[in-house]
Amino acid sequence: QLQLVESGGGVVRPGGSLRLSCTVSGFSSGFSFYAIGWFRQAPGKEREEVSCISGSGAGTNYADSVKDRFTISRDNAQNTVYLQMNSLTLEDTGVYYCAASRTYISGTPCPSISNYKWGQGTQVTVSS
């Protein structure tokens, strides 16, 4: 059974940076078979996808709200996906989660997930 552990959150001032990590274990096949997505949920809002990356790392996708500020990457030797977040704004506050799937959303590098069992996530708070 897949286990994903998010880490790296914290409190940062607007304009600051954080790097989140998502470490995956318990997969039956190679880690590189899994697409990984980063999602976030702000207080009172629905969970939204922020970024995703294909198993090889060759394909990435970003929400418009984070494009040119966030960078997703992965180290398949370490079974870890990273989300480098720069120029953070108050609107980036929320709990950040990662999700993994061997199934892709058609035509994208993003994992196809439904009825996903989310982990605890990592809290990101941007505050002045």
PEGIDA-V216347 format. One record per pair of residues at least 24 apart in sequence whose ideal C-beta (glycine too) atoms are under 10 Angstrom apart, sorted by the first residue. I is the first residue (numbers start at 1). GAP is how many residues later the second one is. Records with the same first field share a line. If there is no record, write none. Layout:
I = GAP  GAP
This chain:
1 = 24  25  26  27  116
2 = 24  25  26  32  97  98  99  100  115  117
3 = 24  97  116
4 = 30  32  75  77  93  94  95  96  113  114  115  116  117
5 = 75  93  114  115  116  117
6 = 32  75  77  89  90  91  92  112  113  114  115  116  117
7 = 73  89  114  115
8 = 74  75  76  77  88  114  116
9 = 76  85  86  87  112  113  114  115  116
10 = 112  113  114  115  116
11 = 82  112  113  114  115  116
12 = 73  76  80  81  112  113  114  115
13 = 75  113  114  115
14 = 73  74  75  76  77  78  112  113  114
15 = 71  72  73  74  111  113
16 = 69  70  71  72  73  76  110
17 = 52  67  68  69  70  71
18 = 65  66  67  68  70  74  78  104  106  107  108
19 = 52  54  63  64  65  66  67
20 = 30  50  52  61  62  63  64  65  76  77  78  101  102  104
21 = 54  57  59  60  61  62  77  101
22 = 50  52  57  58  59  60  61  74  75  76  77  78  97  100
23 = 52  55  56  57  58  75
24 = 50  54  55  56  57  74  76
25 = 54
26 = 53
27 = 52  73  75
28 = 74
29 = 26  73
30 = 25  46  49
31 = 24  43  44  45  46  47  48  49  50  69
32 = 24  25  42  44  45  47
33 = 43  67  68  69
34 = 40  42  45  47  65  66  67  68  69  70  77
35 = 24  26  39  46  64  65  66  67  68  69  70  73  74  75  76  77  78
36 = 36  38  44  45  46  47  62  63  64  65  73  74  75
37 = 24  35  44  60  61  62  63  64  68  71  72  73  74  75  76  79
38 = 24  25  28  32  34  43  44  45  47  58  59  60  61
39 = 24  55  56  57  58  59  60  74  77  79  82
40 = 25  26  43  52  53  54  55  56  57  81  82  84
41 = 53  54  55  56  77  80
42 = 48  49  50  51  52  53  82
43 = 50  51  52
45 = 49
47 = 47  48  50  52  69  71  74
48 = 46
49 = 48  50  56  61  62  64
50 = 33  35  42  44  46  47  48
51 = 30  32  34  47  58  59
52 = 29  46  47  49  52  53  56  57  58  59
53 = 28  29  30  56  57  58
54 = 50  54  55  56  57
55 = 45  46  47  49  54  56
56 = 53
57 = 24  52
58 = 51
59 = 45  49  50  51
60 = 48  49  50
61 = 44  47  48  49
65 = 24  26  27
66 = 25  26
72 = 26  37
83 = 39  41
85 = 39  41
88 = 36  37  38  39
89 = 37
90 = 35  36  37  38
91 = 35
92 = 32  33  34
93 = 30  31  32  33  34
94 = 27  29  30  31  32
95 = 25  26  27  28  29  30
96 = 25  26  27  28
97 = 24  25
98 = 24
